[in-house]
């Protein structure tokens, strides 16, 4: 992509990103504010409506208790209860209690029926609705409870009335406290619906309603008709409220519309109150804000794009001239000069190019000279290789001779003079022998490590599974007393020097055998996979493992994480593995955990 479009895009990004970030933050802040305000409003409505419900109940409770305590009501109730057969006194008492006390009280609006129940038989003796007189109410909870105290039976469906009902009852007692009757009243649920459904502000979707423990509507919801005690509701808000919780939530209401709802359990009424508002209405201001932000961002983007084009045109012309000059100089024309005279950064850069061309011209080296330098460097490398070979020969022969002498004389002394040595002397000679063997092994490992850097790779196809299995069988035979379990999974064939790769398996599997020795059952697994242009192989064991903070030491020469008294070895084996794999163009790494085993990985190119 050319510089002009890049600069234009850069200007757009530099303008849009801050605007987008600020806009997003403003949107999120506005959304949180609206959510908090809406939740606070809905919770306040529930509290307000709950208080209004309690006030309404208390007013009606005071009304029915005052009515039950009137002297004339007590007198008439005593007459009605004592006369099994209606007579003149009975009819007069009944007419007076109905016309002078029960019916007038209905005008206050709290009750739509008031009636007197016989405390002995549970029969309705007098009622503001004369159709109800003579009906039995002895099994109703408001009659049973109403004989001892003022009682409210929650909203229920009355088969007799064929509608929902809520009944309040209170005892009528004489001066001595003797029960004369039970005064009961059916509360006007229309008034309750008005209280609960009263809108507190100009909202199009705000909705408050009551739900009983059977999941039925108690009052009519705003968007329903004839729902009370006829339709069940099972939204998230209702289920939470009926479980005794107070809170808010985001869910779908009885219409299937997404709402924000506040729910509150009313334990004294065995109901919950729900207040909801559509999310669409609640979030309408923030949606409007989002459109405003998008409009501002679009305007800024257009302005930034135009500015970008303007600045790009003023910058790209000298840059294009500079690029053309760089191509000339890069093509070998060291006589070319950019010659930009401007005093800005591009001008200084062009003059730097000119000075660079002068310097290159002055320091230009001829091709016969370069070839001579290559020949000299090759000769130096060949001499270094010869010196390294001489060193290897010296190590192999000059160091081994004294070691063999020390080891041989130690054995002679042990065999021929054993009766003249005490136990301590024998122990010292054994230590000498052991250490000469260790030094011999170290010399072998160092020679192998040295040769690997110079040895020519003889690449061929390698059956990795067969090779790993052969090495594991050899290791089993070497330690027949060990319980070794080798699992050789299917391995992808590879290309490489078979002898070197065999040495990799020997070193890694020997390591696994050595470091699983403390385990009663040694489990060693070999596996692999293919990823892209390389094959990955691993050797996993259940041994003593190591601390990963020392992982960088593992592949260094003479680096050991355990003492030689714990585990034998020269500290060169993993360095040999790394050198072989690197010569094949692969990678080596390890993962482990103290007392959790170790897994060594290596890769070979997939070619």
QUICOR-V599312 format. One record per helix or strand of 2 or more residues. SS is the DSSP state (2 for helix, 1 for strand). FROM is the first residue (numbers start at 0). TO is the last residue. Records with the same first field share a line. If there is no record, write none. Layout:
# QUICOR-V599312
SS = FROM-TO ; FROM-TO
This chain:
# QUICOR-V599312
2 = 2-67 ; 70-81 ; 87-105 ; 129-131 ; 140-145 ; 188-196 ; 235-241 ; 278-281 ; 283-329 ; 344-361 ; 366-415 ; 417-419 ; 422-451 ; 463-477 ; 497-514 ; 547-552 ; 572-582
1 = 110-116 ; 122-126 ; 150-157 ; 162-172 ; 178-186 ; 206-211 ; 215-216 ; 246-251 ; 257-265 ; 270-277 ; 458-461 ; 483-487 ; 493-496 ; 521-530 ; 533-540 ; 587-591 ; 597-604
